[in-house]
Amino acid sequence: MTRTYEERGGTAAPGRAGERVLDNPAHAALEGPHAALAERRGRVLRYPLDVSPWLALPDDPGPADWADLAALAGPGAVVPLPGVSVDLPEGWELTADFAGVQLVGDRVDAVPDPEAVRLTAEDVPEMLDLVARTQPGPFLPRTIELGTYLGIRRGGALVAMAGERLHPPGWTEISAVCTDPDHRGQGLAGRLVRAVAAGIVERGETPFLHTGARNANAIRLYESLGFRLRRTTRFRAARVPAAA
């Protein structure tokens, strides 16, 4: 039986100085290459809600930052807090908390794929349908604006895809990796990850990605492609306190 990352007792590789931007990748992306998409209140940044649920607190959030986040999200809203390990302020309700891993592809086998096609806004309805059936993680109507998305079609139908999401300086996250259940076992996900990585490497950047720590199949695939574990993290979400 395949063991999860946690069951294998895996440990992160020693960090490198150039990788520290990945400690808070959404903040680095929204302050950098994705600044045009950033919605800001004080030191809190987020993507438009139809682009990505990712938001970013500063590395050292204080009471004013939590107040700005509450004002930005609205009373009673549930906000994702990926990578935020500090204690929640009084009145905030933790609604989700699970372990994740962050992997970097500085040795990834990055090669284009002749069958992969560039997906456009016209393909978004099919992309949303594929995501709904496979649940790779958030993909919203405007997520495609974050970077290049590639897909593989069979009989005209979109059966697999992968693309780019967070973009901290020098790095690009690979995300939305998914394959239709009827077409799994053919290596399509691996081919698309390598193809997306090829575009990232071509422009002088390094791919990275996130997945759940218990997603053993995905971790095994990514490691086989040349990704290595950088760190463990937590994917959390919390409910903003209701208005007084």
C-alpha positions in Angstrom: 0.0 0.0 0.0 1.3 3.5 -0.9 2.4 5.4 2.2 1.7 9.1 2.7 4.5 11.6 3.1 3.8 11.8 6.8 3.9 8.0 7.2 7.2 7.9 5.4 8.6 10.3 7.9 9.8 12.6 5.2 11.8 15.7 6.0 12.4 18.9 4.1 15.7 19.5 2.3 17.8 22.3 3.7 16.5 25.7 2.5 18.5 27.9 0.1 18.7 31.6 0.4 17.0 32.2 -3.0 14.0 30.1 -1.9 13.0 32.3 1.0 10.6 34.2 -1.2 8.6 30.9 -1.2 7.9 31.2 2.5 5.1 33.7 1.7 4.6 33.1 -2.1 1.2 34.8 -2.4 2.5 38.0 -0.8 5.6 38.0 -3.0 3.5 37.4 -6.1 1.0 40.2 -5.3 3.8 42.6 -4.5 5.6 41.6 -7.7 4.6 40.0 -11.0 0.8 39.9 -10.0 0.7 43.4 -8.6 -1.8 44.5 -11.2 -4.3 42.0 -9.8 -3.8 42.9 -6.1 -6.5 44.1 -3.9 -5.0 45.8 -0.9 -5.9 47.1 2.5 -3.0 48.2 4.6 -0.4 45.3 4.4 -3.0 42.7 3.5 -3.2 41.6 -0.2 -5.5 39.3 -2.0 -6.5 38.3 -5.5 -9.9 39.2 -6.9 -12.4 36.5 -5.7 -13.0 35.2 -9.2 -9.3 34.8 -9.8 -8.0 33.0 -6.8 -8.8 32.5 -3.1 -5.2 33.1 -2.1 -4.6 36.1 0.1 -1.5 37.2 1.9 -0.8 38.5 5.3 2.7 40.0 6.0 5.2 37.7 7.7 4.6 39.4 11.0 0.9 40.1 11.2 -0.3 42.3 14.0 -3.7 43.4 15.3 -4.0 46.1 12.6 -3.3 43.5 9.8 -6.0 41.2 11.2 -8.4 44.1 11.3 -7.6 45.0 7.7 -8.1 41.4 6.7 -11.5 41.4 8.4 -12.5 44.6 6.7 -11.3 43.3 3.3 -13.2 40.0 3.6 -16.3 41.1 5.4 -18.0 39.9 8.6 -18.6 36.1 8.7 -16.5 35.4 5.6 -14.4 32.3 5.5 -10.9 33.2 4.3 -8.0 30.8 3.4 -4.8 31.2 5.4 -2.3 29.0 3.6 1.0 28.9 5.3 -0.1 31.1 8.2 1.1 29.4 11.3 0.5 32.2 13.9 -2.3 32.0 16.4 -5.6 33.4 15.3 -6.9 36.5 17.1 -9.8 36.2 19.6 -13.1 35.8 17.8 -11.7 34.2 14.7 -13.0 30.6 14.1 -10.7 28.0 12.5 -12.7 26.2 9.9 -10.0 24.1 8.2 -6.5 22.9 9.0 -4.6 20.3 7.2 -1.0 19.5 6.4 0.6 20.4 3.0 3.9 20.2 1.3 5.8 22.6 -1.0 8.0 21.2 -3.6 10.5 22.9 -5.9 11.5 21.8 -9.4 15.1 23.0 -9.8 15.9 19.6 -11.2 12.6 18.9 -13.0 12.6 17.1 -16.3 11.0 20.0 -18.2 10.1 19.2 -21.8 7.4 20.5 -24.1 4.7 18.1 -25.1 3.5 17.9 -28.8 0.0 17.0 -27.8 -0.4 19.8 -25.3 -2.4 22.8 -26.4 -2.6 26.3 -25.0 -5.9 26.9 -23.3 -7.7 30.3 -23.6 -10.7 32.1 -22.1 -12.9 30.2 -24.6 -11.9 27.0 -22.9 -12.8 28.1 -19.3 -16.2 26.4 -19.2 -14.6 23.0 -20.1 -11.8 23.7 -17.6 -14.3 24.5 -14.8 -16.2 21.3 -15.7 -13.0 19.2 -15.5 -12.0 20.8 -12.2 -15.5 20.1 -10.8 -15.1 16.4 -11.7 -11.6 16.0 -10.4 -11.2 18.4 -7.5 -7.5 19.4 -7.9 -8.0 22.5 -5.9 -9.4 26.0 -6.6 -9.8 27.0 -10.2 -12.2 30.0 -10.8 -13.6 31.8 -13.9 -10.6 34.1 -14.1 -7.8 31.9 -12.8 -6.5 31.5 -16.3 -5.3 35.1 -16.2 -2.6 34.1 -13.8 -0.5 32.4 -16.4 -0.2 29.7 -19.1 -2.6 26.7 -19.0 -2.1 23.7 -21.1 -4.5 20.8 -21.9 -4.7 17.6 -23.7 -7.8 16.7 -25.7 -9.1 13.4 -26.8 -12.0 13.2 -29.3 -12.2 17.0 -29.0 -12.9 16.8 -25.2 -10.5 18.3 -22.6 -9.3 15.4 -20.6 -6.3 16.8 -18.7 -4.8 20.1 -17.8 -2.2 21.9 -15.8 -1.2 25.5 -15.5 0.5 28.4 -13.6 -0.8 30.2 -10.5 1.3 32.0 -7.9 4.2 34.0 -9.5 6.7 35.2 -6.9 9.8 36.8 -8.5 11.9 34.1 -10.1 9.4 31.3 -9.5 6.1 30.1 -10.9 3.7 27.7 -9.2 2.3 24.8 -11.2 -1.4 24.2 -10.2 -4.7 22.7 -11.3 -3.1 19.4 -12.4 -6.0 17.1 -13.2 -7.0 14.3 -15.4 -10.5 13.0 -16.3 -11.0 9.7 -14.4 -11.6 7.8 -17.7 -8.2 8.8 -18.9 -6.0 8.2 -15.9 -3.1 5.8 -16.0 -1.8 7.2 -19.3 0.8 9.6 -17.9 -1.1 12.7 -19.0 -0.6 14.6 -15.7 3.2 14.0 -15.7 3.4 15.1 -19.4 1.5 18.3 -18.7 3.6 19.2 -15.6 6.8 18.8 -17.6 5.3 20.9 -20.4 4.2 23.7 -18.1 7.6 23.5 -16.4 9.3 23.8 -19.8 7.7 27.2 -20.4 8.7 28.4 -16.9 12.3 27.3 -17.3 12.5 28.8 -20.7 11.9 32.3 -19.3 14.6 31.7 -16.6 12.3 30.9 -13.7 12.0 27.8 -11.5 8.7 25.8 -11.0 7.3 24.9 -7.6 4.0 23.5 -6.4 1.9 22.6 -3.4 -0.1 19.6 -2.5 -1.6 17.9 0.5 0.9 16.0 2.7 -1.3 12.9 2.5 -1.6 13.0 -1.3 0.9 10.2 -1.7 0.2 9.6 -5.4 0.8 13.2 -6.3 3.9 13.5 -4.3 5.3 10.3 -5.8 4.6 11.7 -9.3 6.2 15.0 -8.7 9.3 13.5 -7.1 9.6 11.2 -10.1 9.7 14.3 -12.3 12.5 15.9 -10.4 10.7 17.9 -7.8 12.1 17.9 -4.2 10.4 18.7 -1.0 11.3 22.2 0.3 9.1 22.4 3.3 6.0 21.3 5.1 3.2 23.8 5.6 -0.4 24.0 6.6 -3.5 24.9 4.7 -5.9 26.7 7.0 -9.0 28.7 6.8 -10.8 30.8 9.3 -14.1 32.7 9.7 -14.0 36.4 10.2 -15.8 37.5 13.4 -19.4 38.6 12.8 -20.0 42.3 13.0 -20.6 43.6 16.5 
